[in-house]
Amino acid sequence: MPIKPGIQIEPISNSDFHSIDYEIMGLVFSIHRDFGRFWNEMIYRNELAYRCQKAGSENVATEVPIEVSFDHFIKFYYIKVFLIVLPQIVLPF
C-alpha cells in the first residue's frame, strides 16, 4: 500500500539541520516565555508558524496531505504536524 506525502522533503546535512533547528527552538522558547503554559497546542503551533514566516521562512505548514492508495482505491488524508519549515525540516506533533 503506497503512501505518498503531499510535499517533497529534501535531505539536508546535519549541520544545516542543527542550524535551522537552533533558530526554531529559539522561537519556541520565546513563545513559551510570551504565552506561558497550559494553552491549546493549536495556539502554539499557529504562533510558531507565524513567527517562522515573520523570521523569513517562506514555506511553513502545520498540516500536510498524504495519499494512500491500493489498487484502484485512493484516499487523501491530512496529517497535523507540528511544523514544516522549508522543504527539509519536519517537526512532529
C-alpha positions as CSV (number, residue, x, y, z in Angstrom):
1,M,0.0,0.0,0.0
2,P,1.9,3.1,-1.2
3,I,1.8,6.2,1.0
4,K,3.0,9.4,-0.6
5,P,3.5,12.7,1.2
6,G,1.8,15.7,-0.4
7,I,5.1,17.7,-0.1
8,Q,8.6,16.9,-1.2
9,I,11.0,16.6,1.7
10,E,14.6,17.1,0.6
11,P,17.6,15.8,2.6
12,I,20.0,18.3,4.2
13,S,23.2,17.9,6.1
14,N,23.4,17.5,9.8
15,S,25.0,20.9,10.3
16,D,22.2,22.6,8.3
17,F,19.6,20.8,10.2
18,H,21.1,21.8,13.6
19,S,21.4,25.4,12.4
20,I,17.7,25.6,11.4
21,D,16.6,23.6,14.5
22,Y,18.5,26.1,16.7
23,E,16.6,29.0,15.2
24,I,13.3,27.3,15.5
25,M,13.9,26.3,19.1
26,G,14.7,29.9,19.9
27,L,11.3,30.8,18.6
28,V,9.7,28.0,20.6
29,F,11.2,29.3,23.8
30,S,10.3,32.9,23.1
31,I,6.6,31.8,22.5
32,H,6.7,29.9,25.8
33,R,8.1,33.0,27.5
34,D,5.5,35.3,26.0
35,F,2.4,33.0,26.3
36,G,3.2,30.8,29.3
37,R,2.0,27.3,29.6
38,F,-1.4,25.4,29.5
39,W,-2.6,26.8,26.2
40,N,-4.0,24.6,23.5
41,E,-1.3,23.1,21.2
42,M,-3.0,24.6,18.2
43,I,-2.3,28.1,19.5
44,Y,1.4,27.4,20.0
45,R,1.6,25.7,16.5
46,N,-0.1,28.6,14.7
47,E,2.1,31.2,16.6
48,L,5.2,29.2,15.7
49,A,4.2,29.1,12.1
50,Y,3.6,32.8,12.1
51,R,6.9,33.6,13.8
52,C,8.8,31.4,11.4
53,Q,7.2,33.2,8.4
54,K,8.0,36.5,10.1
55,A,11.6,35.4,10.5
56,G,11.9,34.8,6.8
57,S,10.9,31.1,6.3
58,E,8.8,31.1,3.1
59,N,7.4,27.6,3.2
60,V,5.8,26.9,6.5
61,A,2.9,24.4,7.0
62,T,1.1,23.0,10.0
63,E,-0.8,20.3,8.1
64,V,0.2,18.2,5.1
65,P,-1.7,15.9,2.8
66,I,-0.7,12.3,2.3
67,E,-2.1,10.0,-0.4
68,V,-2.8,6.3,0.5
69,S,-3.6,4.0,-2.4
70,F,-4.3,0.4,-3.0
71,D,-5.3,-1.0,-6.4
72,H,-8.0,1.5,-7.6
73,F,-8.6,3.0,-4.2
74,I,-7.0,6.4,-3.5
75,K,-7.7,8.3,-0.3
76,F,-6.2,11.6,0.8
77,Y,-5.6,12.4,4.5
78,Y,-4.4,15.5,6.2
79,I,-2.0,14.9,9.0
80,K,-1.2,17.5,11.5
81,V,2.5,18.0,12.0
82,F,3.9,20.4,14.5
83,L,5.6,22.4,11.8
84,I,7.3,22.1,8.4
85,V,9.9,24.7,7.6
86,L,11.4,24.8,4.2
87,P,11.0,21.6,2.4
88,Q,13.6,20.0,4.7
89,I,12.5,20.2,8.3
90,V,9.6,18.3,9.8
91,L,8.9,18.6,13.5
92,P,6.4,16.0,14.7
93,F,3.2,17.0,16.5
